[in-house]
Amino acid sequence: MSEFQNIGLIGRTQSDSATLSLKRLMVYLEREGYSVILEKNTANDVVDPVARVSSKEKLGEICDLVIVVGGDGSLLAAARALAKYSVPLLGINRGRLGFLTDITPDEIEEKVGEVLSGKYMAESRFLLEMSVSRGGKPIGKGLALNDVVIHPGEYIRMVEFNLFIDGQFVYAQRSDGLITSTPTGSTAYALSGGGPIMHPKLDAIVLVPINPHTLSSRPIVVEGSSELKLVVTSENTANPIVTCDGHDSVLTEPGDEIRVHKHPHRMTLVHPLGHNFYETCRSKLNWHRS
């Protein structure tokens, strides 16, 4: 018997292609005797009157495995919601790049079947926890599997802040912002900003300045256990925004403190056997093949 009996499904909403793959996946799982639970927003697209339906958070309590049908953004959202429940996630790509959702639509039955029969590999990925305080009082927080970003928002203006790592002052920076990225996020926005690619197994955080005013300002890689603090300075002419994976935006003011550290709960990402990080880089980033 498979270790995965109760299987939650989360789909990219308002996507015809994702809905088609979800229906195909449901037919397969139900035929094989698995208990299927649809996330409630996904259920609105699939419209199956006999399917069990649950909130995204409840899936973490009742499911042995959650399968996400969509792009990397869909899996990022699922990871933020489900990390504290330790339920493993498996991704079927119905997006663009697909660094995290690595099963293609035409191999659903084959690859999902392999995973359910125990032929899989699991990776543990950590998330970042962000909080913003003003005058010592919390005003916002969020989780990120990819990155926490401070940026000027809708206005093209320099952001000014002081950076501290483990209580030590690092620098005062004027730039378009700062990307604080996990190894998972190192192939996303941080890569576009000139950051290094980090293997998912690394216990490290990379800080990538966005168009810094000082050309000598370069990405810094620090321990994954580091405690980061950014203080928004009084010289700002705009109110910087902090986002987690592009969501959970918090509008800041001069004097606000932004703290970022590793979240206590990790996310388990499941891959079919044969998954290779470097092969993923080659195919997704169009590296030269010899």
C-alpha positions as CSV (number, residue, x, y, z in Angstrom):
1,M,0.0,0.0,0.0
2,S,1.2,3.5,-0.8
3,E,2.3,5.8,2.0
4,F,0.2,8.4,0.2
5,Q,-3.5,7.7,0.5
6,N,-5.2,11.1,1.0
7,I,-4.0,13.3,-1.8
8,G,-4.8,17.0,-2.0
9,L,-5.0,18.8,-5.3
10,I,-4.3,22.5,-5.9
11,G,-4.6,24.0,-9.3
12,R,-3.7,27.2,-11.1
13,T,-7.0,29.0,-11.0
14,Q,-8.6,30.3,-14.2
15,S,-6.3,28.3,-16.4
16,D,-7.9,26.0,-19.0
17,S,-4.7,24.0,-19.4
18,A,-4.3,23.5,-15.6
19,T,-8.0,22.5,-15.3
20,L,-7.6,19.9,-18.1
21,S,-4.6,18.4,-16.3
22,L,-6.4,18.4,-13.0
23,K,-9.3,16.5,-14.4
24,R,-6.9,13.9,-16.0
25,L,-5.1,13.6,-12.7
26,M,-8.4,13.1,-10.7
27,V,-9.5,10.4,-13.1
28,Y,-6.2,8.6,-12.6
29,L,-6.1,8.9,-8.8
30,E,-9.7,7.8,-8.3
31,R,-9.3,4.9,-10.7
32,E,-6.3,3.8,-8.6
33,G,-8.3,4.0,-5.4
34,Y,-6.8,7.1,-3.8
35,S,-8.8,9.6,-1.7
36,V,-8.8,12.9,-3.5
37,I,-9.4,16.3,-1.8
38,L,-9.7,19.5,-3.9
39,E,-8.6,22.9,-2.6
40,K,-11.8,25.0,-2.5
41,N,-10.7,27.6,-5.2
42,T,-9.5,24.8,-7.4
43,A,-12.9,23.1,-7.0
44,N,-14.6,26.1,-8.4
45,D,-12.7,25.6,-11.7
46,V,-13.0,21.8,-11.8
47,V,-16.7,21.7,-10.8
48,D,-16.9,18.1,-9.7
49,P,-20.1,17.7,-7.6
50,V,-18.8,14.5,-5.8
51,A,-15.3,15.6,-5.0
52,R,-14.3,16.4,-1.4
53,V,-13.4,20.0,-0.9
54,S,-11.2,21.7,1.7
55,S,-9.4,25.0,2.4
56,K,-5.8,25.1,1.4
57,E,-4.7,25.1,5.1
58,K,-6.9,22.2,6.0
59,L,-5.2,20.1,3.2
60,G,-2.1,20.3,5.4
61,E,-3.9,18.5,8.2
62,I,-5.7,15.8,6.3
63,C,-3.4,14.9,3.4
64,D,-0.4,12.7,3.0
65,L,0.6,14.5,-0.2
66,V,-0.4,17.6,-2.0
67,I,-0.1,17.8,-5.8
68,V,0.1,21.3,-7.3
69,V,-0.9,21.7,-11.0
70,G,0.4,25.0,-12.3
71,G,3.5,27.0,-12.4
72,D,6.2,27.8,-9.9
73,G,4.1,30.6,-8.5
74,S,1.3,28.1,-7.6
75,L,3.8,25.9,-5.8
76,L,5.3,28.9,-3.9
77,A,1.8,29.8,-2.7
78,A,1.1,26.3,-1.6
79,A,4.5,26.1,0.2
80,R,3.8,29.3,2.2
81,A,0.4,28.0,3.3
82,L,1.4,24.4,4.0
83,A,4.9,24.5,5.4
84,K,3.9,24.3,9.0
85,Y,2.0,21.0,8.4
86,S,5.1,19.2,6.9
87,V,2.9,17.7,4.1
88,P,5.1,17.0,1.0
89,L,4.4,18.8,-2.3
90,L,4.6,17.4,-5.8
91,G,4.4,19.8,-8.8
92,I,3.0,19.3,-12.3
93,N,4.0,22.1,-14.6
94,R,1.3,24.1,-16.3
95,G,3.3,27.4,-16.1
96,R,6.3,28.7,-18.0
97,L,9.7,27.9,-16.5
98,G,8.9,25.1,-14.0
99,F,11.9,24.9,-11.7
100,L,9.8,23.5,-8.9
101,T,6.9,21.9,-10.9
102,D,9.0,19.4,-12.9
103,I,6.4,16.8,-14.1
104,T,5.2,17.6,-17.6
105,P,1.4,17.2,-18.4
106,D,1.9,14.3,-20.8
107,E,3.6,12.1,-18.2
108,I,1.1,12.6,-15.4
109,E,0.1,8.9,-15.0
110,E,3.6,7.6,-15.4
111,K,5.5,10.0,-13.1
112,V,2.7,10.4,-10.5
113,G,2.3,6.7,-10.4
114,E,6.0,6.2,-9.7
115,V,5.9,8.6,-6.8
116,L,2.8,7.0,-5.3
117,S,4.5,3.6,-5.6
118,G,7.4,4.9,-3.5
119,K,9.8,5.6,-6.4
120,Y,10.7,9.2,-5.6
121,M,13.3,11.5,-4.0
122,A,12.5,14.2,-1.5
123,E,14.2,17.5,-0.9
124,S,13.9,19.7,2.2
125,R,13.7,23.4,1.5
126,F,13.7,26.2,4.0
127,L,11.6,29.3,3.9
128,L,12.3,32.9,5.1
129,E,10.2,34.6,7.7
130,M,9.8,38.4,7.4
131,S,8.4,40.9,9.9
132,V,8.2,44.7,10.0
133,S,8.0,46.7,13.1
134,R,7.4,50.4,13.7
135,G,8.3,51.9,17.1
136,G,8.8,48.4,18.5
137,K,5.3,47.3,17.4
138,P,4.7,44.7,14.6
139,I,2.9,46.1,11.5
140,G,3.3,43.2,9.0
141,K,4.8,39.8,8.3
142,G,5.1,37.1,5.7
143,L,6.7,33.9,4.5
144,A,8.8,33.4,1.4
145,L,10.1,30.2,-0.2
146,N,12.0,32.3,-2.9
147,D,12.8,35.7,-1.6
148,V,12.0,38.7,0.5
149,V,12.4,42.0,-1.5
150,I,12.5,45.6,-0.4
151,H,11.8,48.0,-3.3
152,P,10.4,51.4,-4.1
153,G,7.1,50.2,-5.3
154,E,5.4,52.2,-8.1
155,Y,7.9,55.1,-8.0
156,I,11.4,54.9,-9.6
157,R,13.3,56.2,-6.7
158,M,16.3,55.1,-4.7
159,V,15.7,53.2,-1.5
160,E,17.9,53.9,1.4
161,F,18.5,51.5,4.3
162,N,21.0,50.2,6.8
163,L,21.8,46.5,6.8
164,F,22.8,44.5,9.9
165,I,23.6,40.8,9.9
166,D,23.6,39.0,13.3
167,G,23.7,42.4,15.0
168,Q,26.7,43.6,13.1
169,F,26.5,46.7,10.9
170,V,27.2,45.8,7.2
171,Y,26.5,48.9,5.2
172,A,24.3,51.8,4.4
173,Q,23.0,51.4,0.9
174,R,21.2,53.5,-1.7
175,S,19.8,51.3,-4.5
176,D,16.6,50.2,-6.1
177,G,16.2,47.7,-3.3
178,L,17.6,44.4,-1.9
179,I,16.7,40.8,-2.7
180,T,17.1,38.4,0.2
181,S,16.9,34.9,-1.3
182,T,16.9,31.3,-0.3
183,P,18.8,28.7,-2.4
184,T,15.4,27.9,-3.9
185,G,14.9,31.5,-5.0
186,S,18.5,31.8,-6.3
187,T,17.3,30.8,-9.8
188,A,14.5,33.3,-9.8
189,Y,14.5,37.1,-9.2
190,A,17.9,37.0,-7.5
191,L,19.5,35.4,-10.6
192,S,18.1,38.2,-12.8
193,G,19.7,40.7,-10.4
194,G,23.1,39.1,-10.8
195,G,23.1,36.8,-7.9
196,P,24.7,33.3,-7.8
197,I,23.0,30.0,-8.4
198,M,22.9,28.1,-5.2
199,H,22.3,24.4,-4.9
200,P,19.0,23.7,-3.1
201,K,20.9,21.7,-0.4
202,L,22.9,24.7,0.8
203,D,22.1,26.2,4.1
204,A,22.7,29.7,3.0
205,I,21.0,33.0,2.2
206,V,22.1,35.4,-0.5
207,L,21.6,39.2,-0.5
208,V,21.5,40.8,-3.9
209,P,21.4,44.6,-4.3
210,I,19.2,45.9,-7.0
211,N,21.0,48.5,-9.1
212,P,23.1,49.8,-6.2
213,H,24.4,53.4,-6.4
214,T,27.8,52.1,-5.5
215,L,29.2,49.9,-8.2
216,S,31.4,48.0,-5.7
217,S,28.3,46.7,-3.9
218,R,28.0,43.0,-4.7
219,P,25.9,40.0,-3.6
220,I,26.7,38.5,-0.2
221,V,26.2,34.9,0.8
222,V,25.7,34.3,4.5
223,E,24.8,31.4,6.8
224,G,21.2,30.1,6.6
225,S,20.9,30.7,10.4
226,S,21.7,34.5,10.0
227,E,19.5,37.1,11.5
228,L,19.0,40.0,9.1
229,K,17.8,43.5,9.9
230,L,17.2,46.3,7.6
231,V,16.4,49.8,8.9
232,V,14.7,52.2,6.6
233,T,16.5,55.5,6.9
234,S,15.0,59.1,7.2
235,E,16.6,60.1,3.8
236,N,13.9,58.1,1.8
237,T,11.7,60.3,-0.4
238,A,9.4,57.4,-1.0
239,N,7.9,54.6,1.2
240,P,9.7,51.4,0.4
241,I,7.6,48.2,0.1
242,V,8.6,44.8,1.4
243,T,7.2,41.7,-0.4
244,C,7.5,37.9,0.1
245,D,7.6,35.9,-3.2
246,G,5.9,39.0,-4.7
247,H,3.0,38.8,-2.1
248,D,2.3,39.9,1.4
249,S,3.3,43.5,0.7
250,V,4.1,45.8,3.6
251,L,4.4,49.6,3.1
252,T,7.2,50.9,5.3
253,E,8.2,54.3,6.7
254,P,11.5,55.9,7.8
255,G,12.6,54.2,11.0
256,D,10.8,50.9,10.4
257,E,12.8,47.7,11.0
258,I,12.6,44.8,8.7
259,R,13.7,41.5,10.1
260,V,14.4,38.3,8.1
261,H,15.4,34.9,9.3
262,K,14.8,31.2,8.6
263,H,11.3,30.0,9.2
264,P,11.2,27.1,11.8
265,H,9.2,24.8,9.5
266,R,10.6,23.4,6.2
267,M,8.9,22.4,3.0
268,T,9.4,18.9,1.5
269,L,9.5,18.9,-2.3
270,V,9.0,15.6,-4.0
271,H,10.5,14.6,-7.3
272,P,10.3,11.5,-9.4
273,L,13.5,9.4,-9.4
274,G,16.1,10.7,-11.7
275,H,15.6,14.3,-10.9
276,N,18.8,16.3,-11.4
277,F,19.3,19.9,-10.3
278,Y,21.9,20.5,-12.9
279,E,19.8,19.0,-15.7
280,T,17.0,21.3,-14.6
281,C,19.4,24.3,-14.9
282,R,20.6,23.1,-18.3
283,S,17.1,22.8,-19.7
284,K,15.4,25.8,-18.0
285,L,18.3,28.2,-18.4
286,N,19.3,27.1,-21.9
287,W,22.9,26.2,-20.9
288,H,25.0,25.0,-23.7
289,R,24.9,21.2,-24.2
290,S,28.1,19.6,-25.4
